[in-house]
């Protein structure tokens, strides 16, 4: 185990050499941005998994990318690739016999070829228009099995993906469109997508007696009241804590404006839910009022909604 960690650390130190590819990464990025091709990524074995992951990362961040298995490519899938596209081959040695005939065929068809290899003079390197050269590493065992080399290949392809993201100014809103499900989808949801609104809101007008306001508070079951005027302008907020602080014999005949907090915490509808939850935890509150420009009430988010969204994290 100690030798493994030493080899791994030495290989991680060699990651700095990847930056020597920055000029080539920029050229590949510019080609993809200018021509908008489909990026086909091909690998076999462990490098195939890296290729598959790279295609998935690019697809979710605004670059059309597809993984193709080399055997399937030579049995018909190569017909998907046109001379307007670009194909990335992942092979540490650059000599994977399943990849070379595919690369040769595509080269003959005029397809731009990128190779992710440790040896630029390898068979794949010689067929390539662009070479992303990864540093040679010492694997942690005597077996001819890829461990650290696959990680280095992954970092190289991630660098290309990040370069494309930055060049395209790919925003979090665009990413959300491509990734609506799972934990990431939850993190990217905005408060406007989950907020209570319209008839679900515990709205009361200024001048409402507390006896009537408490009926609304009970009906809406959010443990609070939002005080507004006729134009739905936010005037204040009444929480259960406000009720306890103003508990007196005349509470039911008092008016909401005498009980409310006049500067409640608010957010906009495009605030991410994860940020809303952080704010609730910071201020130890259970609700946030969603307002538009001009402090007009649009909705409200309760902490129970957010905890349910994030699985009671």
N, C-alpha and C positions, 0 to 999 in steps of 0.2 A: 504493500500500500504506500509506503514511504517513497519508493522509486516511482510509482505512478504519479504521486503528487509533485515530485521533483520534475518529472518529464512534462507534466501538465503546466506547471509554472513556467518552465523554460519555453514551452510552446506559446503560452499566453504572452510572454515577453516578445516573442517574434511577431505578434499581431501588428506591432508598429510597422512592420515591413509592408503590410497590406496598404498602408497609405501611399506607397509608391505607385499604386494603381489609380490614384485620384484623377490623373489626366485622362486615362482610358475610360474610367467610369463616367467622367463628364462627356466624353465623345459619344458613348453608348446612350447616355441620358438624352443628349441633344438629338441623336438620331431618332429615338423613340418619340420624343416630343414633336419633332418636325414631321415625321412620316406616319405616326399613329398606327404602327403595325400591331398584330397580335404577337405577343412574346411567347414562344414555345420553349419550354425548359425540359431537357431530357437528361436522365441519369439512370444508372442501373445499380442494384444492390442498395447499400447504405447511402450512396450518392443519389440514388433515386428518391429516397425519402427527403433528402435535403432539397432536391429539385421540386418535389411535390409541395413542400412547405413554402418555398420561394414563390411558386406560382400562386399559391393561396394568399400570401402576403401582398403580392402585387395586385391581384384581382380585387382585394378588399380595400386597396388604397388608390384606386383610380387608373390602374394600368391593366389592360386586357391581357391576361396571361393564362396559359394552359400547360399542364404537365402531360407529356406523352411518354409512354413506355417504349423503349427502342425496338423491342420485338414487335409490338403492335404497329409501330411506325412502318416497319418493313412489310407488314401484312395489310396495308391499306390506309392506316391513319396518316401517313405522310401526305396523303391527298388533301388534308386540311390546310397544309402549309403552302403559301404562295410566295412568289418572289418579292412581294411587298412586305413580308414578315421578317422577323429576326428570330434566330434559334440559339439558345444557350445550352451548351453541353457541359455537364459537371463530371469531372473525372480527375482524381488526384494525379494518377500516373499519366493521363492523356493517352492511354493505350487500350482502354476498354474495348474489346473486340466487338461488343454488341453496338457500340456507338459509332465507330469509325465508318462503316458502310453507310449509315444514315447521314452522317456529316458529309461524306463524299457525294452522295446523291443530291443533297440539298445544295451543296456548293456548286455542283454542275447545273442546278436549276436556277442559280442566281440569288439564292437566299443568303442574307447576311448571317455569318456564323460568329458566335462568341464562345470561347472556351474558358472554363474555370479549371486551371491545371497548375501543377507545380513545375512542369517542364515545358517551356515555351517551344522547344524543339521536338516535342512529341508529335505523334501522328495527328492528334486533334489540333495541337498548336499550329502546325503547318497548314491546316485547312481553314484556319480562322481569320476573319477580318479584324477581330478584336480579341486580345488575350488578357484575361484577368489572372495574373500569376500569384498563386498562393505560396507562402514559404514552405520549404521542406521541413518536416517535423519528425521527431523520434517518437514512435508509438510506445505505449507503456508495457507491451508484452513482446515476447519473441515471435509471436504468431503474426502472420501477414494479414492482420485484421485491422480495419480502419476504426480508430477511436477519435484521437485528437484531430486528425486530418479532416474528418467530416465537420467538426465544429468550426475549423478555419474556413472551410468552404461556405458554411452557413453564414458566417460573419461577412464574408465577401459579398454574397448575394443580398444580405440585409443592407449593406452599404449602398448597393445599387438601388435597392427599393427606396431607401431613405432619400437618396439623391433625386429620384423621380418624384417623391412626395414633395420635396422642397421646391423643385423646379416647377411643378404644377400648382404650387400653392394649395395643395389638397387640404381642405378644412375639416374640422371636426364634424360639421353638419353634413358634409359629403360622406364622411366615413360612417356616420350614423345611418345613412340611407343604405349602405352596403352591409351593415352589421346590426340589424334590428333585434336579434335574438341573443340569448345567453347572458352571462354576467356583463360582458362589454355593452350589450344592448341596453341593459338596465342602467349602467353607469352613464350612458350617453343620453338617456331620456331627460327631457326638460320638464320643469314644473308645469308648463302649459299643457303637457300631454296627460297629466294625471290629476290636476287640480279639481277640487269641487267648484262648481260654478252654477250660475242661474238660480233655480229654485232650491238647490242643495245648500245654498249659502245661508248662514244665520244673520241676515241683514235686518237692521232696525234703523228707523229714521230718528234724527235728533228730535227731541220732544216726546219720545215714547216713554211711558211710565214703566218702571221696572217690573211691575206685576204683569204687564203684557209682554215685555221683553223676555222674561223668564219662561213664558209659555213657548216662545219661538226657540229659545235656547234648548229647551227640553225636546222639542220636535226635531230639531236638526241634529241633535246628539253629537255635537262636536265640542261641548264644554266651553263655548265661547260665543261672543256676539261681536259683529262688526257694525259700527255706527257710521251712517252715511247721511248725506242730504238728498234732496230730490234728484240731483244729477249723478248720484252714485259716487260722489267725491268722498274719499275716506276722511272721517273726522276723528275716529277713535276706535278702541278695542276694549272689550270687557272679557277678562278671563275668570276662571274660578277663584284665582288668587285675589283679583280685584273685588269679587263679592265678599270674600272673607275679610278683607281689609275695610270694607264699608258696611259691615254687618251692624245694623242698628234698628231700632223700633220702626223707623220710618222708611226703611229700604224699599218696600213694595210701592210706596207712593212717591218715591223720589224719581227723578228723570235720568235717563241713560247718560246724558252728558255730564252729570255730576259724579258718576261712578267710573266712567271710562278712562283708560290711559290715552293721552292725546298724541303720543308719538310711538305707535307700535312699530315693530320690525316688519319691513316689507321687502319683497323681491319682485323681479320681472318674470314674465312668463317664459323667457328663454334661459333662465337660470337652470343649470344642470341640477338634477335631483340630488346628486351626491354632494353638491355644494350647499344645497338647502339643508340637508341633514347635518352637515358640518356646522352650519350657522345655528341650527337649533341646539346642538350639543354645546356650542360655545356660549350661548346666552341662556342655556337651561330653560328653553321654552318648548312648547309642544305644537305651535302653529305659526305659520307665516302667511301674511296676506299678500296676494299677487296683485300688483297694480300696473297700470299702463302709464304713459306719460301724462302728467297732470294729476297724478295720484288718484286716478279713477279705478275703483275696485273691479278686478276681473275674476278673481277666484281666491281660493285659500287651500293651502296644503297642510295636512296634519301629519304628525310624526308617525302615526300608525301606518299611514299609506307608504311612507318611505321605508320603514322597517320591513313591511311586507314585500316591497319591491326588491330590497337587498337581502332578503332572507334573514331578518333579525340579526344583522351582522354585529 
